[in-house]
């Protein structure tokens, strides 16, 4: 009987918690957190820009740079840039379908930041060993992503803060339920 009462109490606490945490019929975004469709637009733009970067990177002749005395590391950076651009295009497009996946958003953000740093280095080699005009075009294309990267970064920070709040509330409710479940029987229960 005591075990059944504890099970019923635990079930009641869980039901009360679920009722409190169910999203409203008309969900509203927390203050500061962009809506899914707003950030999805940013992610689609990131994907499209990364797709436009791929042919630019393909036209680079890193082998000719090395023949002109460039360090072999530039060839590796160009190849890595191609891989990163492809992965960024795919990752941002996939994330646009479900932007609240925090881990995927972090991957896309880090990939964007890494690609930007790599493009700056590759642009220097491009300027020195191939064409100053092509280097400027690469820098301009890379700079197109700055606003989107900044918005994604702010979105990730706000999403993480929102998740922390949700987890704190869940933990507090779990502790309250655990305290209710493990509380010693009251004097009124002892008399029965």
N, C-alpha and C positions, 0 to 999 in steps of 0.2 A: 504494500500500500504506500509506504514511504517513498519507494522508488518511482511508483507511478505518479505521485504528487510532485516529485522533483522533475520528472520528465514533462509533466503538464506545465509546471512553472517555467521550465526552460523553453518549451514550445511557445508559451504566452509571451515571454520576453523577446524571442526571435520574431514572432508575429508583430509585436508592437514596434520593434526596431524596423522591420521591413515596411510597415505602414508609414513610419516616419521618413524613411529614405526613398520611397517610391517617387519618381519624377512626376511633376504635375502633368495634367493632360495637355497643357500648352506650355512646354518647357521654355524657360528663358535662360539665356546665357548669363553667367555670373558677371558682375561688373569687371571690366578690364579684359575679359576673355572674348576674343573675336568669335563670331559664329562659324560653324563648320563651313558654310558656303563662302564666307569671306576669305578664310584662310585657304580653302580649296582653290580659289582663284589665284592666290599667291603661289601655291604649289604647282598649279598648272603652268603658270608663267615660268617658274624655275625649271620645270621639265622641258618646256619649249626652248628656253635659252640654252640649256645643256645640250639639247638636240642640235641647235644651230652651231654650237661650239665644235661638235664632232667633225664636220667636214673641214673646218678651219685647222683643227689639229691634224687631220689626215694629210693636209697639203704641206705640212712641215717636213722638211727633208733633214732629219737629225743626222743621218749618215753623212751627208755632205758637210754638216757643221763639224762633225768629228774629223773629217778629212781636212778641214780648214784649221784644225787645232783646238776645237772646243772639247771640253772634258766629256767623257763618256756619260757622265751623270745627266747631262742634258737630254741625251737620247732616252735614258730611263725615265726622266721626268715627262717627256712627251708621251711615251707609251703609258705611263701612269695617268697622265692627264686624259688620254683617250678612254682609259678604263673607268676613271672617276666620272667623267662626263656621261658616259653610257649608264653607269650605275646611278648617278644622280637623276638623270632623266627618268629612268625606270622607278627609282625609289620615290621621287616626288610625285610622279603620276599615281603610283599605288597609294601613297599617303593621302592624296587628295580625296580618295574614296572613303577614308576613315581617319580624319585628321586628329582624333583624340587618342591615338595610340602613341603614348609618350615616348616609348623606346624607339619607335620608328621615326618620330619627329626629331629626336636627338641624332639619329644616324644621318638623316637628310641634312640637318643643320651642320654637323661636323663634316660631312662630305662637301657641302657647299663652301665652308670655310677653308678646308684643305685644298679644294680645287682652285679657289681664288688665290691662295698663297702660291700654289704651284704655277698658275698662269702668269703671275708676276715674274717669277724666275724664268719661265720659258720665254716670256716676252723680251727679257733682256738678251737671251741667247739669239732669239729671232732678230732683234735689232742689230746685234753685232755680227751675226754669221749669215743672215739671209736678206732681210729687207726691213728698213725702218718703218715704212708704210704699213707693212703687214703687222709689225709689232704694235703700232698705234691702233690698228683695227682690232687686234686681239685684246688690248687693254680696254678699249671702248666697249667691246662685247662683254668682257668680264665685269666692267663697272655697271652694266645694266642690272646685274643681280644684287647690287648693294641694298636697295630699298626693300626688295623681297626678303633678303637674308635678315635684315634688321627686323622686319615684321615677324618673320618666323621665329627669330630669337626671342622677341618679346612674347609671342604666343606660347613658346615652350616654357618660358619662365612663369607666365600666368597659369598655364595648364598644370605645371608642377605644384604651384602654390595652391591651386584649387584641389588637386588630388591630396595634398597634405592635409587640408582642412577636412576633406571627406574621411580620410583615414583616422584623423583625430576624433571625429564624431563617432565613427564606428568603434574605435577603441574605448572611448568613454562609455558608450552604450553597452559594450561587451563587459566592461568592468562592473557597471551597475548591475547588469543581469547576473554576473558571477557573484557579486556581493549579495544579491537577493537570494540566489540559489544556495549559497554556502552559509547564510546567516543562521545562527542557532534558533531553534524553535522558540517562539515567544511564550510567555506565561499562560496566555489564553489557550494555546494549543496543548499545553501540558495538562490542563484541567480536564480536557475531553478525554 
